[in-house]
Amino acid sequence: MGTHLYYRDSLCGHEECPRIERGYQDCILGGAMNNSVYKKGLAVVLIIAIIIMAALGIKLSGKEKEVAFTNYSGIEQNEEPKEEVKKYIFVDIDGAVINPGVYELIEGSRVNDAINQAGGLKEKAITQNLNKARKLVDGEKIYIYIEGEMEIITSDDNDVLININTASADVLMSLPGIGEVYAKRIVEYRNTKKFSSIEEIKNIQGIGDKTFEKLKELITVN
């Protein structure tokens, strides 16, 4: 009898259980129902856990892809930049240089670079008013005079005077306020009519009284 009661107690899970048959059956049924609910609850918890783990797995996978993409981008960014394509110009240099001719130079080169390419200046080259720092342009012609080719007059103060009737465009460009455009206009003007006075330079379009004031002590027509 004691063994039978213990067996019943173990089935229902209650330490004290009514010893009548009906009570015993109810207790067993309740225990079974409790076990069923427990199992269902456990199953639900497991399903939720699986869903959460799956979601976390997808999120982590996305982060790994993001890291991989970032690393890939980093590799792309760390690649050595492509070398800049250099542009070149052609310049014709003549006159008092060792090797006159047409030379290919990197864009942005200066008059001095062209002189060096031509082997340097001859011994009696006139350089007093040669702007060696001037930037070159494609297709430019540079002529460097040698002593005796161009008359350079000095004033009483030993300042060099530039003869606007004979000076090259390059020499004219060494004057204050005279750039490439104005130098070209001066040369074109004197090719049709020589300057008879320094004041006549004001006939050049763009050269007015203000510029003339800067030039009058530096130029001559004789």
Secondary structure, DSSP 4 states (H G I P E B T S, - for coil): -HHHHHHHHHHH--SS---SHHHHHHHHHHHHHHHHHHHHHHHHHHHHHHHHHHHHHHHHHHHHHHHHHHHHHHHHHHSPPPPPPPPEEEEEEEESBSS-EEEEEETT-BHHHHHHHTT-B-TTB--TT--TTPBP-TT-EEEE-BBTTB--EE-TT--EEEETTT--HHHHTTSTT--HHHHHHHHHHHHHS--SSGGGGGGSTT--HHHHHHHTTTEE--
